[in-house]
Amino acid sequence: MKILVDLGHPAHVHFFKNFIWNMEKKGHEILITARDKEVTFQLLNAYGFEYENVGKYGKSVFSKIKGVVEIDYKMYKIAKKFNTDILTGISVNAAHVSSLLRKSCIVFDDTEHASLEHRLYMPFSDAVCTPSCFKKDLGRKQVRYKGYHELTYLHPNYFKPNPEVLDELNLSKDDKFVILRFVSWTATHDLGQKGFSLESKIKLVKELEKYAKVFITSEAKLEKDLEKYRITISPEKIHDLLYYATIYIGEGATMATESAILGTPSIYVSSLVGTMGNFIELEDDYGLVYSFKTHEYGINKAFELLKNPDIKQEWAKKRERLLNDKIDVTKFMIDFIENYHESFYKYKCNYLKQ
């Protein structure tokens, strides 16, 4: 098959990378289209992927709408020339282009509050694959699987932590260190939401430094007082660093989930708390995440966890239980797309029988 994979965010590169490599080994031809967002191109280059740059979205509502139309047009020309058989992505544009070309489109989604995106892609997609814990019912096109997006690249079948990342930052395995994540809140599904204030960010760093070394990863520009804490390693090594971190605390939902799956205590601070099924499951069923709507509670929890000398060993046991319960999501993706349409009904029926 000829498969077009559309990537709109750095996390999408991780999500699809093992799928792409495995499908290419099986003889399928993959074409990647990618949006110019944060370190997406840097990651693609680091992994040796060739890709078509289809542009970027703006920050205002008008520029985002304009961007959808422009990217649709660019993707349409690329997909038509490629003569694609099927399109996939965590993507509105892939769905639109598939409809124009009258080809099948399989969308992956794990963000319940992305209501606008749902309205934009649902009418044009053929199947929407979501984790089983996804709170929202998307109708007859929805197929659920027992896993999380992040297991496509953090499942032990694919991820082996590399301790060399510690040397780059002059750390040892015995050092306590914290990773902080701040987001820009400019994504369509993040508009009107919030996490840490600038004052609370500065306070958090100063207080955490009393217990551990602090590293920051941020979508947005950092204030001068915080810039010196920015992580300097190349972006493809961030999961190695998360694995060895003592705790994670931040506004980034994806990184909070990644940390939990890697067995690193995860504190998520956002006004979106309670809206996403994966966080509810990771917190209530596995005890791997703590979620707070206000930063004060998150900061207090961070200090509490840092004082526990056995914290990483405790979370390693929780992680093992989680992995035993979940599937290899990349394997599911390969089977689902390679054998679509038969797989759609197979997985639908299997889920209903559970």
TORTOR-707784 format. One record per residue (C-alpha): residue in three letters; y, x, z; residue number from 1. Coordinates in nm, 2 decimals, m for minus. Layout:
NODE residuo     yy     xx     zz num
NODE     ALA      Y      X      Z NUM
...
This chain:
NODE residuo     yy     xx     zz num
NODE     MET   0.00   0.00   0.00   1
NODE     LYS   0.37   0.08  m0.04   2
NODE     ILE   0.54   0.02   0.30   3
NODE     LEU   0.91   0.03   0.37   4
NODE     VAL   0.99   0.11   0.74   5
NODE     ASP   1.34   0.03   0.84   6
NODE     LEU   1.49   0.22   1.14   7
NODE     GLY   1.81   0.11   1.31   8
NODE     HIS   1.81   0.31   1.63   9
NODE     PRO   1.67   0.64   1.77  10
NODE     ALA   1.41   0.45   1.97  11
NODE     HIS   1.28   0.30   1.64  12
NODE     VAL   1.19   0.66   1.52  13
NODE     HIS   0.97   0.70   1.82  14
NODE     PHE   0.82   0.35   1.78  15
NODE     PHE   0.71   0.40   1.42  16
NODE     LYS   0.64   0.78   1.40  17
NODE     ASN   0.27   0.77   1.49  18
NODE     PHE   0.22   0.46   1.27  19
NODE     ILE   0.38   0.64   0.98  20
NODE     TRP   0.18   0.96   1.02  21
NODE     ASN  m0.15   0.77   1.06  22
NODE     MET  m0.08   0.54   0.77  23
NODE     GLU   0.00   0.83   0.54  24
NODE     LYS  m0.33   1.00   0.64  25
NODE     LYS  m0.50   0.68   0.53  26
NODE     GLY  m0.34   0.71   0.18  27
NODE     HIS  m0.06   0.46   0.22  28
NODE     GLU   0.29   0.54   0.08  29
NODE     ILE   0.58   0.51   0.33  30
NODE     LEU   0.95   0.49   0.25  31
NODE     ILE   1.19   0.51   0.55  32
NODE     THR   1.54   0.36   0.55  33
NODE     ALA   1.76   0.45   0.84  34
NODE     ARG   2.09   0.36   1.00  35
NODE     ASP   2.34   0.63   1.11  36
NODE     LYS   2.33   0.56   1.48  37
NODE     GLU   2.34   0.83   1.76  38
NODE     VAL   2.06   1.09   1.71  39
NODE     THR   1.85   0.89   1.46  40
NODE     PHE   1.89   1.13   1.18  41
NODE     GLN   1.84   1.43   1.41  42
NODE     LEU   1.51   1.29   1.53  43
NODE     LEU   1.39   1.21   1.18  44
NODE     ASN   1.48   1.57   1.07  45
NODE     ALA   1.30   1.71   1.38  46
NODE     TYR   0.98   1.53   1.29  47
NODE     GLY   1.00   1.63   0.93  48
NODE     PHE   1.05   1.27   0.79  49
NODE     GLU   1.23   1.21   0.46  50
NODE     TYR   1.45   0.90   0.47  51
NODE     GLU   1.72   0.70   0.29  52
NODE     ASN   2.05   0.67   0.47  53
NODE     VAL   2.17   0.31   0.44  54
NODE     GLY   2.48   0.34   0.65  55
NODE     LYS   2.59   0.22   0.98  56
NODE     TYR   2.72  m0.08   1.17  57
NODE     GLY   3.07  m0.10   1.30  58
NODE     LYS   3.17  m0.19   1.66  59
NODE     SER   3.37  m0.51   1.60  60
NODE     VAL   3.20  m0.84   1.53  61
NODE     PHE   3.35  m0.85   1.18  62
NODE     SER   3.25  m0.50   1.10  63
NODE     LYS   2.89  m0.57   1.22  64
NODE     ILE   2.87  m0.88   0.99  65
NODE     LYS   3.01  m0.67   0.70  66
NODE     GLY   2.76  m0.40   0.78  67
NODE     VAL   2.46  m0.64   0.76  68
NODE     VAL   2.57  m0.75   0.41  69
NODE     GLU   2.63  m0.39   0.29  70
NODE     ILE   2.30  m0.26   0.43  71
NODE     ASP   2.11  m0.55   0.29  72
NODE     TYR   2.24  m0.46  m0.05  73
NODE     LYS   2.16  m0.09  m0.02  74
NODE     MET   1.81  m0.16   0.11  75
NODE     TYR   1.75  m0.42  m0.16  76
NODE     LYS   1.81  m0.16  m0.43  77
NODE     ILE   1.60   0.10  m0.26  78
NODE     ALA   1.31  m0.13  m0.19  79
NODE     LYS   1.31  m0.27  m0.54  80
NODE     LYS   1.30   0.08  m0.69  81
NODE     PHE   1.02   0.17  m0.45  82
NODE     ASN   0.83  m0.15  m0.55  83
NODE     THR   0.74  m0.20  m0.19  84
NODE     ASP   0.44  m0.42  m0.10  85
NODE     ILE   0.55  m0.49   0.26  86
NODE     LEU   0.85  m0.43   0.48  87
NODE     THR   0.85  m0.37   0.86  88
NODE     GLY   1.09  m0.27   1.13  89
NODE     ILE   1.28  m0.39   1.44  90
NODE     SER   1.51  m0.51   1.18  91
NODE     VAL   1.73  m0.80   1.05  92
NODE     ASN   1.78  m0.62   0.72  93
NODE     ALA   1.41  m0.57   0.65  94
NODE     ALA   1.36  m0.95   0.68  95
NODE     HIS   1.66  m1.03   0.45  96
NODE     VAL   1.54  m0.79   0.18  97
NODE     SER   1.18  m0.90   0.20  98
NODE     SER   1.30  m1.26   0.13  99
NODE     LEU   1.50  m1.14  m0.17 100
NODE     LEU   1.21  m0.95  m0.31 101
NODE     ARG   0.95  m1.22  m0.21 102
NODE     LYS   0.75  m0.97  m0.02 103
NODE     SER   0.60  m0.99   0.33 104
NODE     CYS   0.80  m0.87   0.63 105
NODE     ILE   0.65  m0.79   0.98 106
NODE     VAL   0.91  m0.76   1.25 107
NODE     PHE   0.85  m0.61   1.60 108
NODE     ASP   1.07  m0.73   1.88 109
NODE     ASP   1.08  m0.69   2.26 110
NODE     THR   1.43  m0.81   2.34 111
NODE     GLU   1.44  m1.17   2.46 112
NODE     HIS   1.82  m1.18   2.49 113
NODE     ALA   1.88  m1.08   2.12 114
NODE     SER   1.94  m1.44   2.03 115
NODE     LEU   2.17  m1.37   1.74 116
NODE     GLU   1.92  m1.12   1.58 117
NODE     HIS   1.64  m1.38   1.62 118
NODE     ARG   1.85  m1.63   1.43 119
NODE     LEU   1.92  m1.38   1.16 120
NODE     TYR   1.57  m1.26   1.09 121
NODE     MET   1.33  m1.54   1.19 122
NODE     PRO   1.38  m1.76   0.88 123
NODE     PHE   1.31  m1.46   0.65 124
NODE     SER   1.02  m1.28   0.83 125
NODE     ASP   0.65  m1.36   0.80 126
NODE     ALA   0.53  m1.24   1.14 127
NODE     VAL   0.70  m1.13   1.46 128
NODE     CYS   0.49  m0.91   1.70 129
NODE     THR   0.60  m0.91   2.06 130
NODE     PRO   0.45  m0.79   2.39 131
NODE     SER   0.24  m1.05   2.57 132
NODE     CYS   0.49  m1.05   2.85 133
NODE     PHE   0.77  m1.15   2.61 134
NODE     LYS   0.94  m1.45   2.78 135
NODE     LYS   1.07  m1.63   2.47 136
NODE     ASP   0.86  m1.85   2.24 137
NODE     LEU   0.95  m1.76   1.89 138
NODE     GLY   0.73  m2.02   1.73 139
NODE     ARG   0.44  m2.01   1.49 140
NODE     LYS   0.53  m1.67   1.34 141
NODE     GLN   0.49  m1.50   1.68 142
NODE     VAL   0.19  m1.28   1.75 143
NODE     ARG   0.15  m1.13   2.10 144
NODE     TYR  m0.02  m0.80   2.20 145
NODE     LYS  m0.11  m0.66   2.54 146
NODE     GLY   0.13  m0.37   2.56 147
NODE     TYR   0.49  m0.25   2.53 148
NODE     HIS   0.69  m0.10   2.24 149
NODE     GLU   0.70   0.23   2.43 150
NODE     LEU   0.32   0.27   2.43 151
NODE     THR   0.34   0.34   2.06 152
NODE     TYR   0.45   0.69   2.14 153
NODE     LEU   0.39   0.73   2.52 154
NODE     HIS   0.02   0.63   2.52 155
NODE     PRO  m0.20   0.93   2.63 156
NODE     ASN  m0.36   0.92   2.28 157
NODE     TYR  m0.03   1.05   2.14 158
NODE     PHE   0.18   1.19   2.43 159
NODE     LYS   0.11   1.51   2.61 160
NODE     PRO   0.40   1.64   2.83 161
NODE     ASN   0.52   1.99   2.74 162
NODE     PRO   0.64   2.18   3.05 163
NODE     GLU   0.84   2.43   2.83 164
NODE     VAL   1.13   2.18   2.84 165
NODE     LEU   1.18   2.27   3.20 166
NODE     ASP   1.24   2.64   3.11 167
NODE     GLU   1.52   2.53   2.88 168
NODE     LEU   1.71   2.38   3.17 169
NODE     ASN   1.61   2.65   3.42 170
NODE     LEU   1.39   2.41   3.61 171
NODE     SER   1.04   2.44   3.77 172
NODE     LYS   0.78   2.17   3.83 173
NODE     ASP   0.88   2.18   4.20 174
NODE     ASP   1.25   2.11   4.14 175
NODE     LYS   1.38   1.77   4.22 176
NODE     PHE   1.60   1.63   3.94 177
NODE     VAL   1.73   1.30   3.83 178
NODE     ILE   1.80   1.17   3.48 179
NODE     LEU   2.09   0.92   3.44 180
NODE     ARG   2.13   0.70   3.13 181
NODE     PHE   2.46   0.53   3.04 182
NODE     VAL   2.49   0.30   2.73 183
NODE     SER   2.78   0.20   2.52 184
NODE     TRP   2.73  m0.18   2.54 185
NODE     THR   2.83  m0.21   2.17 186
NODE     ALA   2.50  m0.34   2.04 187
NODE     THR   2.51  m0.71   1.94 188
NODE     HIS   2.27  m0.82   2.21 189
NODE     ASP   2.46  m0.62   2.47 190
NODE     LEU   2.81  m0.77   2.42 191
NODE     GLY   2.95  m0.91   2.74 192
NODE     GLN   2.70  m0.72   2.96 193
NODE     LYS   2.77  m0.44   3.20 194
NODE     GLY   2.61  m0.18   3.43 195
NODE     PHE   2.79   0.10   3.61 196
NODE     SER   3.17   0.12   3.64 197
NODE     LEU   3.33   0.46   3.58 198
NODE     GLU   3.41   0.49   3.95 199
NODE     SER   3.04   0.42   4.04 200
NODE     LYS   2.92   0.67   3.79 201
NODE     ILE   3.12   0.95   3.95 202
NODE     LYS   3.02   0.84   4.30 203
NODE     LEU   2.65   0.82   4.19 204
NODE     VAL   2.65   1.18   4.05 205
NODE     LYS   2.83   1.33   4.36 206
NODE     GLU   2.59   1.16   4.60 207
NODE     LEU   2.28   1.24   4.40 208
NODE     GLU   2.37   1.61   4.39 209
NODE     LYS   2.31   1.63   4.76 210
NODE     TYR   1.94   1.56   4.70 211
NODE     ALA   1.86   1.68   4.34 212
NODE     LYS   1.99   1.83   4.02 213
NODE     VAL   2.15   1.57   3.79 214
NODE     PHE   2.13   1.53   3.41 215
NODE     ILE   2.30   1.27   3.20 216
NODE     THR   2.22   1.11   2.87 217
NODE     SER   2.49   0.88   2.73 218
NODE     GLU   2.56   0.68   2.42 219
NODE     ALA   2.92   0.66   2.51 220
NODE     LYS   3.17   0.94   2.55 221
NODE     LEU   3.16   1.08   2.90 222
NODE     GLU   3.46   1.15   3.12 223
NODE     LYS   3.55   1.51   3.17 224
NODE     ASP   3.41   1.52   3.52 225
NODE     LEU   3.07   1.40   3.39 226
NODE     GLU   3.04   1.58   3.06 227
NODE     LYS   2.91   1.90   3.22 228
NODE     TYR   2.60   1.71   3.33 229
NODE     ARG   2.50   1.60   2.98 230
NODE     ILE   2.15   1.70   2.88 231
NODE     THR   2.16   1.98   2.62 232
NODE     ILE   1.80   1.97   2.50 233
NODE     SER   1.71   1.84   2.15 234
NODE     PRO   1.64   1.46   2.16 235
NODE     GLU   1.27   1.48   2.06 236
NODE     LYS   1.21   1.65   2.40 237
NODE     ILE   1.36   1.38   2.62 238
NODE     HIS   1.02   1.22   2.70 239
NODE     ASP   0.89   1.56   2.83 240
NODE     LEU   1.19   1.58   3.06 241
NODE     LEU   1.14   1.21   3.17 242
NODE     TYR   0.78   1.28   3.26 243
NODE     TYR   0.87   1.57   3.50 244
NODE     ALA   1.19   1.40   3.64 245
NODE     THR   1.18   1.29   4.01 246
NODE     ILE   1.35   0.96   3.93 247
NODE     TYR   1.53   0.78   3.65 248
NODE     ILE   1.83   0.56   3.71 249
NODE     GLY   2.05   0.40   3.44 250
NODE     GLU   2.16   0.11   3.22 251
NODE     GLY   1.93   0.20   2.93 252
NODE     ALA   1.64  m0.06   2.92 253
NODE     THR   1.43   0.15   2.68 254
NODE     MET   1.45   0.46   2.89 255
NODE     ALA   1.39   0.27   3.20 256
NODE     THR   1.06   0.14   3.05 257
NODE     GLU   0.97   0.48   2.92 258
NODE     SER   1.01   0.64   3.26 259
NODE     ALA   0.79   0.37   3.42 260
NODE     ILE   0.52   0.42   3.16 261
NODE     LEU   0.54   0.80   3.22 262
NODE     GLY   0.49   0.76   3.59 263
NODE     THR   0.85   0.84   3.69 264
NODE     PRO   1.02   0.60   3.94 265
NODE     SER   1.26   0.39   3.74 266
NODE     ILE   1.58   0.22   3.86 267
NODE     TYR   1.74  m0.02   3.60 268
NODE     VAL   2.10  m0.13   3.67 269
NODE     SER   2.23  m0.40   3.44 270
NODE     SER   2.37  m0.76   3.43 271
NODE     LEU   2.06  m0.83   3.20 272
NODE     VAL   1.82  m0.80   3.49 273
NODE     GLY   1.58  m1.10   3.49 274
NODE     THR   1.60  m1.17   3.12 275
NODE     MET   1.32  m0.94   2.99 276
NODE     GLY   0.95  m1.00   3.05 277
NODE     ASN   0.85  m0.63   3.03 278
NODE     PHE   1.08  m0.55   3.33 279
NODE     ILE   0.95  m0.84   3.53 280
NODE     GLU   0.59  m0.73   3.47 281
NODE     LEU   0.65  m0.36   3.54 282
NODE     GLU   0.83  m0.45   3.86 283
NODE     ASP   0.62  m0.74   4.00 284
NODE     ASP   0.27  m0.65   3.87 285
NODE     TYR   0.28  m0.27   3.87 286
NODE     GLY   0.57  m0.16   4.10 287
NODE     LEU   0.69   0.10   3.86 288
NODE     VAL   1.05  m0.03   3.82 289
NODE     TYR   1.33  m0.15   4.04 290
NODE     SER   1.59  m0.37   3.88 291
NODE     PHE   1.93  m0.44   4.01 292
NODE     LYS   2.23  m0.64   3.88 293
NODE     THR   2.48  m0.44   4.09 294
NODE     HIS   2.50  m0.06   4.11 295
NODE     GLU   2.53  m0.05   4.49 296
NODE     TYR   2.17  m0.15   4.54 297
NODE     GLY   2.05   0.08   4.27 298
NODE     ILE   2.22   0.38   4.43 299
NODE     ASN   2.07   0.30   4.77 300
NODE     LYS   1.72   0.27   4.62 301
NODE     ALA   1.77   0.61   4.44 302
NODE     PHE   1.84   0.78   4.77 303
NODE     GLU   1.55   0.61   4.94 304
NODE     LEU   1.31   0.73   4.66 305
NODE     LEU   1.44   1.09   4.66 306
NODE     LYS   1.35   1.12   5.03 307
NODE     ASN   0.99   1.04   4.97 308
NODE     PRO   0.80   1.37   4.92 309
NODE     ASP   0.49   1.19   4.77 310
NODE     ILE   0.68   0.97   4.52 311
NODE     LYS   0.54   1.12   4.20 312
NODE     GLN   0.18   1.11   4.32 313
NODE     GLU   0.22   0.74   4.42 314
NODE     TRP   0.37   0.66   4.08 315
NODE     ALA   0.10   0.85   3.89 316
NODE     LYS  m0.16   0.61   4.04 317
NODE     LYS   0.05   0.31   3.94 318
NODE     ARG   0.08   0.45   3.59 319
NODE     GLU  m0.30   0.49   3.56 320
NODE     ARG  m0.36   0.13   3.65 321
NODE     LEU  m0.10   0.02   3.39 322
NODE     LEU  m0.26   0.23   3.11 323
NODE     ASN  m0.60   0.08   3.19 324
NODE     ASP  m0.46  m0.27   3.14 325
NODE     LYS  m0.28  m0.20   2.81 326
NODE     ILE  m0.38  m0.13   2.45 327
NODE     ASP  m0.30   0.15   2.21 328
NODE     VAL  m0.01  m0.03   2.04 329
NODE     THR   0.00   0.20   1.74 330
NODE     LYS  m0.37   0.12   1.67 331
NODE     PHE  m0.28  m0.25   1.68 332
NODE     MET   0.01  m0.20   1.44 333
NODE     ILE  m0.21  m0.01   1.19 334
NODE     ASP  m0.47  m0.28   1.20 335
NODE     PHE  m0.22  m0.56   1.18 336
NODE     ILE  m0.03  m0.43   0.88 337
NODE     GLU  m0.31  m0.28   0.69 338
NODE     ASN  m0.52  m0.60   0.71 339
NODE     TYR  m0.24  m0.85   0.69 340
NODE     HIS  m0.30  m1.16   0.63 341
NODE     GLU  m0.64  m1.17   0.80 342
NODE     SER  m0.51  m0.99   1.11 343
NODE     PHE  m0.24  m1.25   1.17 344
NODE     TYR  m0.49  m1.52   1.24 345
NODE     LYS  m0.73  m1.29   1.42 346
NODE     TYR  m0.48  m1.18   1.67 347
NODE     LYS  m0.34  m1.53   1.71 348
NODE     CYS  m0.68  m1.66   1.79 349
NODE     ASN  m0.77  m1.37   2.02 350
NODE     TYR  m0.46  m1.42   2.23 351
NODE     LEU  m0.52  m1.79   2.26 352
NODE     LYS  m0.87  m1.73   2.39 353
NODE     GLN  m0.75  m1.50   2.67 354
